[in-house]
Each structure stands twice: as C-alpha cells, then as structure tokens.
Amino acid sequence: MKRVIPILYMAFMLATSASAQQLFYAEDGEIRNLEVSRDKGEVSVTMDIDISNISVGKDETIIITPIVTDGERKYTMPSVELMGRRAYIYYMREGQQSETENPFAAQRVAKRAEKKAGVKQVIDYSASFGFEEWMRGSTVAIREGLCGCGKLRGEKEKPLADFGHEIYEPKYVWSFIAPDPEPIKVRNESHTAYINFWVDRYEILENYKNNAVELAGIIESITKVDDDEDLTITSITIEGWASPEATEYHNKVLSENRANSLANYVSRKTGVKRNLIEAIGCGEDWVGLRELVDATPGLLYRDKVYDIIDSNLSLDQKDYKLSQLKPSDIYTRLMNEMYPKLRRNDYKIIYEIRNFDLEEARRLIYEHPKKLSVDEMYKVAGSYEPGSEEYNDVLEIAVRLYPEVVAAAVNAANLALEEGKYDKALAILKQSNQEDARIQAAEGYVYILMQEYDKAREVLTKAVAQGNEDAKHNLAEMEKHLDSI
C-alpha cells in the first residue's frame, strides 16, 4: 500500500523565549524568561521583571508596559509602576491614582527602604488576552516611560522578541490501494421474464399471448453468454413467483412446476446442461405486492391494504382479507393491475471469465471492460505513466464499473482530489462500502480538505477504531492544526 503525503498550507505555533534584556531608563533592571504561548484563541505572555537594582529618582515614577505591536497597531498589557520616595509619599498623602489606567503591580514602597532591608524584587509578570489575526508575526516589546512631578518626561520602546505564533502545518497521508487479485472471475447477469400460462397449468406455450417475445429474450441473453469464448456458464438459477390468489400451498407448487418447465425449455433451446440449471419455486410474492402498492398512490384505502400486507396473518388469511375490502374495486384493481406483475420468472446467469494478459487487457479496457477484473485494469494502468490521460482513464473506468470495490473507489477519489473536485471525490467514496476503514479514512481526508472538521472527526474516529493507520495519523494532524488556530 503506497502512502502519498499531500503538502498543504498550514503552519505551527511557536512558543517564544528571550534571554535577559536591560530596560532603557532603569538601566539596572532586567527582563528574563519571556515566553509567549497560545491555547486556541487565548494568548499568554509571561516574564520575570527584576527591579532589585533599579534606582528611581525620589520624585520619579518608571512605568514599564509590555505591548504587542506590528509597527502600526498595538495591544497594551497591564503596566508595572516603580515609584520613587517622594512620589510615593505624595501618592499616599493625596490619594492620587496610579499613573496608568491598568497597572499590573504598583511598587509604592520607597526604594531606599527596600535597599536598606536587602529586599530582592522580581516581579512574576503574566498577562492573557484574545488573539487577533494582525498579531501573527508581530513583536513583543517593552514601552518604558519616565514620569516626574506628574508629567511624562520621556517614553521609549524596546523590542524583546518576535511574537512567534504560527499555524501548525499538518502533513496528511493518502494511501494508494492495490486491488486484490481475482484468480477466478465470477460474474452474473440477472433478468426478469413474464411467461403467460393457462390458469393452474405450467406447460410452456410459445405462441400464447406475449410468450414468443419473452422466451426469445431469455434464449438470447443466455446464448450471448454461452457463445462468448471468453465466458463459461457455471450455472443458471430460475425463480418462479406467483400471485396471492388461491392457497399458499397451491401457489408454491405451481411456482415450482412453472420454474421447472422454463428450466427444461431453456436447456432444450440453448444446449446448457439441465443439471446446471436450478429451478426454485418461491411461491407468493408479498414483498413485490407491497412495492406495487407503494407505486399506486391512487389506490382506494391504501392504508387498509398496507395493514393487511404487514400483518402477522397467514398468507391465505391476508388474501382473504384483501378480497373482502369494500368497495370491491380495491381487490379488482389488485387482481387486474398488480397480481399479473407478480407472476414472473427471475433468472440469473452465473459465469466465469478467463484471465487476460497485458496486451489483451489493454485492448479490452475500451472494447469490453466488463471482462476485466480491477486487478487486470490496474495492470493496464501501470503500463502508462502515472498521471497521464491513459492512466487516469483506466482508473475512471475501474470505478465506474466496480464502484463497490474499495481500491477502485479510493484511488479514483484521489484523482478527483488532484483536480480539486472534492464533491466528486466524496460521491465516488459514498458508492463503496461505508463500513470499510479505508473508505472511512479517505472520506475523512476529503472532509478535512473541505474544512468540514466535525464530519472528518466522525468518520476518522470510526476508521481509527478499526485500526486504520492513515486515519489515526490524519486525525492527530487535524487536531494539532485546529488547536493552533
């Protein structure tokens, strides 16, 4: 199984850290351990601000404000204020508010007293805020201001580190699936014929009503297979069906006799050995009757007809109940319009197809593609350059004739994806086995490309439960990507 890794535009989130950075005005202060991280839409900025050795003028206040900026736009985080001795006393005496509107931590103890006490001050700074798209690739900086006597005397900005948020770039996989070999190719054709019989009789009458046309169709369909040198008939199954009037037992026997009569006729006319033809009497077709009622919305009291058909009564009781419905037009319509369609013979021709070499297969892919297995078709495709028109044509033919085959569906869907036709790819996959983990994994990948992540998660989870490695990988990659955005 070949694994293909599609490269898509995605990116990954990067946590940022910085070594010690000196402040501008507070030349002895330092910023350490700066980190920027993000969980979904929330950004967190943390750092250590060491103010232990900073000297603040007695009438001054140093304002340290972390920001995010792209040069034009700015997001301002809470500030840190460092007050000198007299500035602090003035603040206490006058009850003045802090210099900034959103202080993170106001240092309102005179620095002289702190130095005498040997206090080491390191502010464990943290701030959180919502991520905005313009912040991608911006810079984390420190804006430092110096205030004296209530006036701003200067303000500078110093970049600390890039705001390194990016989107996680997943690497999804898509596996090319080789079809299973088919040493013996068994195929079948199913048909239906309406042979008319005299009431309660089972002899084949070639010239009775439309029998000549129906019988000719049966013989032609069987002879066409039997005369093809590439095909060998292994068996024919003929099922006889009856309508509900008369007793269940009578109709069962009658359907068996009529199926046998047709089997004998087919063997005699086609030369197919009688022991290769199985005749089955199926009796009354109540399922078929219900389908015909579904297709006849104008039938009077149709709900009552449904109730009888769906009841647990015996078949004879059901027919009797139908015959007693009022008005009698109901049963008359059943007898005249629907019952004749139930008296039929379904037949299936089962045959084997010989295997073909590459040259034969390359000819048959366009002339008689149904004779080839998916494996033979892929050998033909392999004789062309991958991605060429001939190569793509063969894969398209394979999925058109064998939509239920997982390999054909997955690989043809991949071709559709290469053309950017997501809906087409999904439609191809939906025709195949929805319980197969390989189909689920492929559908999940298509949903990812369509950005329908909930649907992708649902089908990929099913495939993962069955042990599919592609689904496991892609689900993990998708979740990392979604977490980063």
C-alpha positions as CSV (number, residue, x, y, z in Angstrom):
1,M,0.0,0.0,0.0
2,K,1.7,3.2,-1.2
3,R,1.4,6.2,1.1
4,V,1.1,9.6,-0.5
5,I,1.8,12.7,1.6
6,P,-0.1,15.8,0.3
7,I,1.5,19.1,1.2
8,L,-1.0,21.7,2.3
9,Y,-0.5,25.3,3.5
10,M,-0.6,25.1,7.3
11,A,1.9,26.3,10.0
12,F,2.7,25.5,13.6
13,M,2.6,27.6,16.8
14,L,5.9,28.6,18.3
15,A,6.5,29.5,21.9
16,T,8.9,32.4,22.2
17,S,11.6,32.9,24.9
18,A,14.2,35.6,25.4
19,S,17.4,35.9,27.4
20,A,17.9,38.8,29.9
21,Q,17.1,42.2,28.4
22,Q,18.0,45.6,30.0
23,L,15.5,48.4,30.4
24,F,16.1,51.8,29.0
25,Y,15.7,54.3,31.8
26,A,16.0,51.7,34.5
27,E,19.4,50.6,33.3
28,D,19.9,48.1,36.1
29,G,16.6,46.4,35.6
30,E,16.2,43.2,33.5
31,I,13.6,41.2,31.7
32,R,14.1,37.4,31.9
33,N,12.4,34.2,30.8
34,L,9.9,35.9,28.4
35,E,7.5,33.3,26.9
36,V,4.6,33.7,24.6
37,S,2.2,30.9,24.1
38,R,-1.3,30.3,22.9
39,D,-4.1,27.9,23.6
40,K,-6.8,28.2,20.8
41,G,-7.8,31.9,20.9
42,E,-6.1,32.9,24.2
43,V,-2.6,34.3,24.3
44,S,-0.4,34.2,27.4
45,V,2.6,36.3,28.0
46,T,4.9,35.6,31.0
47,M,8.2,37.1,32.1
48,D,10.3,37.9,35.1
49,I,11.0,41.6,35.7
50,D,13.9,42.1,38.0
51,I,13.7,45.5,39.7
52,S,16.1,44.8,42.6
53,N,18.9,47.1,41.4
54,I,16.9,49.8,39.9
55,S,17.4,53.4,41.2
56,V,14.3,55.6,40.9
57,G,14.6,59.3,41.4
58,K,12.7,60.5,44.5
59,D,10.2,62.4,42.5
60,E,10.0,60.0,39.6
61,T,7.9,57.0,38.5
62,I,9.1,54.5,36.0
63,I,6.3,52.8,34.0
64,I,7.0,49.5,32.3
65,T,4.3,48.4,29.9
66,P,4.6,45.2,27.8
67,I,3.0,45.5,24.4
68,V,2.4,43.6,21.2
69,T,3.0,45.6,18.0
70,D,3.2,45.2,14.3
71,G,4.6,48.7,13.8
72,E,1.1,50.2,13.3
73,R,-1.2,48.5,15.7
74,K,-0.6,47.9,19.4
75,Y,-2.1,45.8,22.1
76,T,-1.2,47.2,25.6
77,M,-0.9,44.8,28.5
78,P,-1.1,45.9,32.2
79,S,1.7,48.1,33.3
80,V,4.2,47.9,36.2
81,E,4.9,51.2,38.1
82,L,8.0,51.8,40.1
83,M,7.7,54.9,42.4
84,G,10.4,57.0,43.9
85,R,10.3,58.0,47.6
86,R,8.6,61.4,47.4
87,A,6.4,60.3,44.5
88,Y,5.2,57.5,46.7
89,I,4.6,59.8,49.7
90,Y,2.7,62.2,47.5
91,Y,0.6,59.4,46.2
92,M,-0.2,58.3,49.8
93,R,-1.0,61.8,51.1
94,E,-3.1,63.0,48.1
95,G,-4.8,59.6,47.4
96,Q,-3.7,60.0,43.8
97,Q,-4.5,57.2,41.5
98,S,-1.7,55.4,39.8
99,E,0.0,56.8,36.7
100,T,-1.6,54.2,34.4
101,E,-5.2,53.1,34.0
102,N,-4.4,49.4,34.1
103,P,-1.4,48.8,36.5
104,F,-0.3,45.2,36.9
105,A,1.6,45.9,40.1
106,A,2.4,49.4,41.6
107,Q,5.6,49.4,43.7
108,R,4.6,52.0,46.3
109,V,7.4,51.4,48.8
110,A,10.4,53.9,48.8
111,K,13.4,52.2,47.1
112,R,15.7,53.5,49.8
113,A,13.9,51.5,52.5
114,E,13.9,48.4,50.3
115,K,17.6,48.7,49.7
116,K,18.3,49.0,53.4
117,A,16.2,45.9,54.1
118,G,18.1,44.0,51.4
119,V,14.8,43.1,49.7
120,K,15.2,41.5,46.2
121,Q,12.3,42.3,44.0
122,V,11.5,40.1,41.0
123,I,8.0,40.6,39.6
124,D,6.5,37.4,38.2
125,Y,4.6,39.0,35.4
126,S,1.8,37.4,33.4
127,A,-1.0,38.6,31.1
128,S,-3.6,36.9,28.9
129,F,-5.6,38.3,26.1
130,G,-7.5,37.2,23.0
131,F,-5.5,36.6,19.9
132,E,-6.2,38.8,16.9
133,E,-5.1,38.0,13.3
134,W,-2.9,41.1,13.0
135,M,-0.7,39.8,15.8
136,R,0.6,37.0,13.7
137,G,4.3,37.7,13.1
138,S,4.3,40.8,15.3
139,T,6.7,41.7,18.1
140,V,6.6,41.7,21.9
141,A,8.2,44.9,23.2
142,I,8.5,46.9,26.4
143,R,7.3,50.5,26.4
144,E,9.1,52.4,29.2
145,G,8.1,55.8,30.4
146,L,9.6,58.2,32.9
147,C,7.3,60.5,34.9
148,G,8.3,63.3,37.2
149,C,6.1,65.7,39.1
150,G,3.0,64.3,37.4
151,K,4.4,64.9,33.9
152,L,5.6,62.4,31.4
153,R,9.2,63.3,30.6
154,G,10.0,60.6,28.1
155,E,8.9,57.3,26.6
156,K,10.7,54.6,24.6
157,E,10.1,51.2,23.2
158,K,12.4,48.3,23.2
159,P,11.6,45.1,21.2
160,L,12.2,41.9,23.2
161,A,11.3,39.0,20.8
162,D,9.1,38.1,17.8
163,F,5.6,37.2,18.6
164,G,6.2,33.8,17.0
165,H,2.7,32.5,16.6
166,E,2.1,30.4,13.5
167,I,-0.4,27.8,12.4
168,Y,0.6,24.1,12.7
169,E,1.3,22.7,9.2
170,P,0.0,19.1,9.2
171,K,1.3,16.5,6.8
172,Y,-1.7,14.4,5.8
173,V,-1.3,11.0,4.2
174,W,-3.4,9.3,1.5
175,S,-2.6,5.6,0.6
176,F,-2.8,4.2,-2.9
177,I,-4.6,0.9,-2.5
178,A,-3.6,-2.0,-4.8
179,P,-6.7,-4.2,-5.7
180,D,-6.9,-7.8,-4.6
181,P,-6.0,-10.3,-7.3
182,E,-9.0,-12.2,-8.7
183,P,-7.7,-15.6,-9.9
184,I,-11.3,-16.7,-10.9
185,K,-13.5,-14.0,-12.2
186,V,-17.1,-14.9,-11.4
187,R,-19.9,-12.6,-12.8
188,N,-23.6,-12.8,-13.2
189,E,-26.4,-11.3,-15.1
190,S,-29.9,-11.0,-13.7
191,H,-33.1,-10.7,-15.8
192,T,-36.9,-11.0,-15.4
193,A,-39.3,-12.6,-17.8
194,Y,-43.1,-12.7,-17.8
195,I,-44.3,-16.0,-19.2
196,N,-48.0,-16.5,-19.6
197,F,-49.6,-19.8,-18.5
198,W,-53.1,-21.2,-18.6
199,V,-54.8,-21.0,-15.3
200,D,-53.3,-23.6,-12.9
201,R,-51.1,-25.0,-15.7
202,Y,-47.4,-24.9,-16.2
203,E,-46.7,-26.0,-19.8
204,I,-44.7,-23.6,-21.8
205,L,-46.8,-22.3,-24.7
206,E,-44.5,-20.5,-27.2
207,N,-47.3,-18.7,-29.1
208,Y,-49.6,-17.8,-26.1
209,K,-50.0,-14.1,-25.6
210,N,-46.6,-12.4,-25.5
211,N,-44.6,-15.6,-24.8
212,A,-42.8,-15.6,-28.1
213,V,-41.1,-12.3,-27.3
214,E,-40.4,-13.2,-23.6
215,L,-38.9,-16.6,-24.5
216,A,-36.8,-15.2,-27.3
217,G,-35.3,-12.7,-24.8
218,I,-34.4,-15.4,-22.4
219,I,-32.7,-17.6,-25.0
220,E,-30.9,-14.6,-26.5
221,S,-29.4,-13.5,-23.1
222,I,-28.2,-17.0,-22.3
223,T,-26.9,-17.7,-25.8
224,K,-25.0,-14.4,-25.9
225,V,-23.0,-15.5,-22.8
226,D,-22.7,-19.2,-23.9
227,D,-21.3,-18.2,-27.3
228,D,-18.6,-15.9,-26.0
229,E,-15.3,-17.9,-26.0
230,D,-14.0,-15.8,-23.0
231,L,-17.0,-16.8,-20.8
232,T,-18.1,-20.2,-19.3
233,I,-21.5,-20.6,-17.8
234,T,-21.3,-22.4,-14.5
235,S,-25.0,-22.3,-13.5
236,I,-28.3,-20.7,-14.2
237,T,-30.9,-20.0,-11.5
238,I,-34.6,-19.7,-12.3
239,E,-37.0,-18.4,-9.7
240,G,-40.7,-18.9,-10.2
241,W,-43.1,-16.4,-8.4
242,A,-46.9,-16.5,-8.1
243,S,-49.6,-14.0,-7.1
244,P,-51.6,-14.4,-3.9
245,E,-55.0,-15.7,-5.2
246,A,-55.6,-19.4,-4.4
247,T,-53.9,-21.1,-1.4
248,E,-50.3,-20.7,-0.3
249,Y,-49.6,-24.4,-0.8
250,H,-51.1,-24.4,-4.3
251,N,-49.2,-21.3,-5.4
252,K,-45.9,-22.8,-4.0
253,V,-46.3,-26.0,-6.0
254,L,-47.5,-24.1,-9.1
255,S,-44.4,-21.7,-9.0
256,E,-42.1,-24.8,-8.7
257,N,-43.7,-26.5,-11.6
258,R,-43.5,-23.4,-13.8
259,A,-39.9,-22.8,-12.9
260,N,-39.0,-26.4,-13.8
261,S,-40.9,-26.1,-17.1
262,L,-38.9,-23.0,-18.0
263,A,-35.6,-24.7,-16.9
264,N,-36.4,-27.6,-19.2
265,Y,-37.2,-25.3,-22.1
266,V,-34.0,-23.3,-21.7
267,S,-31.9,-26.4,-21.6
268,R,-33.5,-27.7,-24.7
269,K,-33.2,-24.5,-26.7
270,T,-29.7,-23.4,-25.6
271,G,-27.9,-26.7,-25.1
272,V,-26.9,-25.7,-21.5
273,K,-27.0,-28.9,-19.5
274,R,-30.1,-29.3,-17.4
275,N,-28.1,-30.1,-14.2
276,L,-26.5,-26.6,-14.4
277,I,-30.0,-25.0,-14.2
278,E,-31.6,-24.7,-10.8
279,A,-35.3,-24.2,-10.6
280,I,-36.8,-22.7,-7.5
281,G,-40.4,-22.2,-6.7
282,C,-40.7,-19.1,-4.5
283,G,-44.5,-19.0,-4.1
284,E,-46.4,-15.8,-3.5
285,D,-44.5,-12.5,-3.7
286,W,-45.9,-10.3,-1.0
287,V,-42.8,-8.1,-0.9
288,G,-43.4,-7.3,-4.6
289,L,-47.1,-6.6,-3.9
290,R,-46.2,-4.0,-1.3
291,E,-43.8,-2.3,-3.7
292,L,-46.6,-2.2,-6.3
293,V,-49.0,-0.7,-3.8
294,D,-46.3,1.9,-3.0
295,A,-46.2,2.8,-6.6
296,T,-50.0,3.2,-6.8
297,P,-50.9,6.3,-4.6
298,G,-54.4,6.5,-6.1
299,L,-55.4,3.1,-4.7
300,L,-58.5,3.4,-2.5
301,Y,-58.0,2.8,1.2
302,R,-54.3,2.1,0.6
303,D,-53.6,2.3,4.4
304,K,-56.0,-0.7,4.9
305,V,-54.2,-2.6,2.2
306,Y,-50.9,-1.9,3.9
307,D,-52.3,-3.0,7.3
308,I,-53.3,-6.4,5.8
309,I,-50.0,-6.9,3.9
310,D,-47.9,-6.0,7.0
311,S,-50.0,-8.1,9.5
312,N,-49.0,-11.4,11.1
313,L,-51.8,-13.2,9.4
314,S,-51.1,-16.3,7.3
315,L,-50.8,-15.7,3.6
316,D,-54.2,-17.3,2.9
317,Q,-55.8,-15.1,5.5
318,K,-54.2,-12.0,4.1
319,D,-55.5,-12.7,0.6
320,Y,-59.0,-13.4,2.0
321,K,-58.9,-10.1,3.9
322,L,-57.9,-8.2,0.8
323,S,-60.8,-9.9,-1.2
324,Q,-63.3,-8.6,1.4
325,L,-62.3,-5.0,1.3
326,K,-65.0,-2.5,0.4
327,P,-65.6,-1.3,-2.1
328,S,-64.8,-4.3,-4.2
329,D,-63.0,-2.0,-6.7
330,I,-59.9,-2.3,-4.4
331,Y,-59.5,-6.0,-4.9
332,T,-60.4,-5.7,-8.5
333,R,-57.5,-3.3,-9.1
334,L,-55.2,-5.6,-7.2
335,M,-56.2,-8.6,-9.3
336,N,-56.1,-6.7,-12.7
337,E,-53.2,-4.3,-12.3
338,M,-50.8,-5.8,-9.7
339,Y,-51.2,-9.5,-9.5
340,P,-50.2,-10.2,-13.1
341,K,-46.8,-8.4,-12.4
342,L,-46.1,-10.8,-9.6
343,R,-46.4,-13.9,-11.8
344,R,-42.9,-13.8,-13.2
345,N,-39.6,-15.7,-13.6
346,D,-36.4,-14.1,-12.3
347,Y,-33.3,-15.8,-13.8
348,K,-29.6,-15.3,-13.1
349,I,-26.8,-16.4,-15.5
350,I,-23.6,-17.1,-13.5
351,Y,-20.4,-17.5,-15.5
352,E,-16.6,-17.3,-15.2
353,I,-14.4,-15.1,-17.3
354,R,-10.9,-16.3,-18.4
355,N,-7.9,-14.2,-17.4
356,F,-6.1,-12.0,-19.9
357,D,-2.5,-11.0,-20.4
358,L,-1.5,-7.3,-20.6
359,E,-1.9,-6.9,-24.3
360,E,-5.3,-8.4,-24.3
361,A,-6.3,-6.3,-21.3
362,R,-5.2,-3.1,-23.0
363,R,-7.4,-3.9,-25.9
364,L,-10.4,-5.0,-23.8
365,I,-10.3,-2.0,-21.4
366,Y,-12.1,0.1,-24.1
367,E,-13.9,-2.7,-26.1
368,H,-15.2,-5.0,-23.3
369,P,-14.1,-3.6,-19.9
370,K,-16.6,-5.7,-18.0
371,K,-14.5,-8.8,-18.9
372,L,-11.5,-7.4,-16.8
373,S,-11.1,-7.5,-13.1
374,V,-10.0,-4.4,-11.2
375,D,-6.6,-6.0,-10.8
376,E,-6.3,-6.5,-14.6
377,M,-7.3,-2.9,-15.1
378,Y,-4.7,-1.7,-12.7
379,K,-2.1,-3.7,-14.6
380,V,-3.1,-1.8,-17.7
381,A,-2.9,1.5,-15.8
382,G,0.5,0.5,-14.6
383,S,1.7,0.3,-18.2
384,Y,1.1,4.0,-18.6
385,E,2.8,7.0,-17.0
386,P,1.1,7.8,-13.7
387,G,-1.0,10.9,-14.1
388,S,-1.2,10.6,-17.9
389,E,-4.5,10.7,-19.7
390,E,-4.4,7.0,-20.4
391,Y,-3.6,6.2,-16.8
392,N,-6.4,8.4,-15.4
393,D,-8.9,7.0,-18.0
394,V,-8.3,3.4,-16.8
395,L,-8.8,4.3,-13.1
396,E,-12.0,6.1,-14.1
397,I,-13.3,3.1,-16.0
398,A,-12.5,0.8,-13.0
399,V,-14.5,2.9,-10.5
400,R,-17.4,3.3,-13.0
401,L,-17.7,-0.5,-13.4
402,Y,-16.8,-1.5,-9.9
403,P,-17.9,1.4,-7.6
404,E,-18.2,-1.0,-4.6
405,V,-14.5,-2.1,-4.9
406,V,-12.6,-0.2,-2.2
407,A,-9.3,0.1,-4.2
408,A,-11.1,1.4,-7.2
409,A,-13.1,4.0,-5.2
410,V,-10.2,5.3,-3.1
411,N,-7.8,5.7,-6.0
412,A,-10.4,7.3,-8.3
413,A,-11.3,9.7,-5.5
414,N,-7.7,10.6,-5.2
415,L,-7.7,11.6,-8.9
416,A,-10.7,13.8,-8.3
417,L,-8.9,15.5,-5.4
418,E,-5.9,16.2,-7.5
419,E,-8.3,18.1,-9.8
420,G,-9.7,20.0,-6.8
421,K,-13.1,18.2,-7.2
422,Y,-13.9,17.5,-3.6
423,D,-17.6,16.8,-4.2
424,K,-16.8,14.3,-6.9
425,A,-14.3,12.5,-4.7
426,L,-16.9,12.2,-1.9
427,A,-19.5,11.0,-4.3
428,I,-17.2,8.2,-5.5
429,L,-16.4,7.1,-2.0
430,K,-20.1,7.1,-1.0
431,Q,-20.8,4.4,-3.6
432,S,-18.4,2.0,-1.8
433,N,-18.6,0.1,1.5
434,Q,-19.2,2.7,4.2
435,E,-18.1,0.3,6.9
436,D,-14.7,-0.3,5.4
437,A,-12.0,1.6,7.4
438,R,-10.1,2.5,4.2
439,I,-13.2,4.2,2.8
440,Q,-13.8,6.0,6.1
441,A,-10.2,7.2,6.2
442,A,-10.5,8.5,2.7
443,E,-13.8,10.3,3.4
444,G,-12.3,11.8,6.5
445,Y,-9.4,13.3,4.5
446,V,-11.8,14.7,1.9
447,Y,-13.8,16.4,4.7
448,I,-10.6,17.9,6.1
449,L,-9.9,19.5,2.7
450,M,-13.5,20.7,2.6
451,Q,-12.9,22.2,6.2
452,E,-15.9,20.2,7.5
453,Y,-13.9,19.1,10.6
454,D,-16.8,17.7,12.6
455,K,-17.6,15.3,9.8
456,A,-13.9,14.5,9.3
457,R,-13.6,13.7,13.0
458,E,-16.6,11.4,13.0
459,V,-15.5,9.2,10.1
460,L,-11.9,9.2,11.0
461,T,-12.7,8.1,14.6
462,K,-14.6,5.1,13.1
463,A,-11.6,4.2,11.0
464,V,-9.2,4.6,13.9
465,A,-11.4,2.1,15.9
466,Q,-10.8,-0.4,13.2
467,G,-7.0,0.1,13.4
468,N,-6.5,2.2,10.2
469,E,-3.1,3.9,10.5
470,D,-3.9,6.6,7.9
471,A,-6.9,7.7,9.8
472,K,-5.0,7.7,13.1
473,H,-2.3,9.9,11.6
474,N,-4.6,12.3,9.8
475,L,-6.9,12.7,12.8
476,A,-3.9,13.6,15.0
477,E,-2.6,16.1,12.5
478,M,-6.0,17.7,12.1
479,E,-6.4,18.2,15.8
480,K,-3.0,19.7,16.1
481,H,-3.9,22.1,13.3
482,L,-7.2,23.0,14.9
483,D,-5.6,23.6,18.3
484,S,-3.1,26.0,16.7
485,I,-5.8,28.2,15.1
